[in-house]
Amino acid sequence: MVNKLQTTNLNRTFGQALIRLELWAVNPWRRYSLFLIILLTGFLLGSAIGTINGVLALMDPIGAFFTVLILEIMVRIRRRWPVDKRNGVIISIIDLARIGLLYGLLMEGFKLL
């Protein structure tokens, strides 16, 4: 016999987080500001990963492995997610985070040239 989880307030809140984000981002200004924040956060993380690996110069293969792993997980999540009108914000967040991370890594690479 399988026991079900209790329906606590925390469980209900996390279960409805994506729905609340979708409803909050109906306004175009909120949606674009959210997209810009996600893009710039991805850029910050990409440049931070590149800078830290460049300064330490000890963990280059490990840093590259984790970066490729993160990007590959984001691509696989994006492909499996069903394309609906209601999932547009979440798919855009995943795409923009991936683009920002990759752009940050590329900019750090161009600094070294």
Secondary structure in CASP SS format (residue, H / E / C, confidence):
PFRMAT SS
TARGET T0000
AUTHOR 0000-0000-0000
METHOD secondary structure of the structure
MODEL  1
M C 1.00
V C 1.00
N C 1.00
K C 1.00
L C 1.00
Q C 1.00
T C 1.00
T C 1.00
N H 1.00
L H 1.00
N H 1.00
R H 1.00
T H 1.00
F H 1.00
G H 1.00
Q C 1.00
A H 1.00
L H 1.00
I H 1.00
R H 1.00
L H 1.00
E H 1.00
L H 1.00
W H 1.00
A C 1.00
V C 1.00
N C 1.00
P H 1.00
W H 1.00
R H 1.00
R H 1.00
Y H 1.00
S H 1.00
L H 1.00
F H 1.00
L H 1.00
I H 1.00
I H 1.00
L H 1.00
L H 1.00
T H 1.00
G H 1.00
F H 1.00
L H 1.00
L H 1.00
G H 1.00
S H 1.00
A H 1.00
I H 1.00
G H 1.00
T H 1.00
I H 1.00
N H 1.00
G H 1.00
V H 1.00
L H 1.00
A C 1.00
L C 1.00
M C 1.00
D H 1.00
P H 1.00
I H 1.00
G H 1.00
A H 1.00
F H 1.00
F H 1.00
T H 1.00
V H 1.00
L H 1.00
I H 1.00
L H 1.00
E H 1.00
I H 1.00
M H 1.00
V H 1.00
R H 1.00
I H 1.00
R H 1.00
R H 1.00
R H 1.00
W C 1.00
P C 1.00
V C 1.00
D C 1.00
K C 1.00
R C 1.00
N C 1.00
G H 1.00
V H 1.00
I H 1.00
I H 1.00
S H 1.00
I H 1.00
I H 1.00
D H 1.00
L H 1.00
A H 1.00
R H 1.00
I H 1.00
G H 1.00
L H 1.00
L H 1.00
Y H 1.00
G H 1.00
L H 1.00
L H 1.00
M H 1.00
E H 1.00
G H 1.00
F H 1.00
K H 1.00
L H 1.00
L C 1.00
END
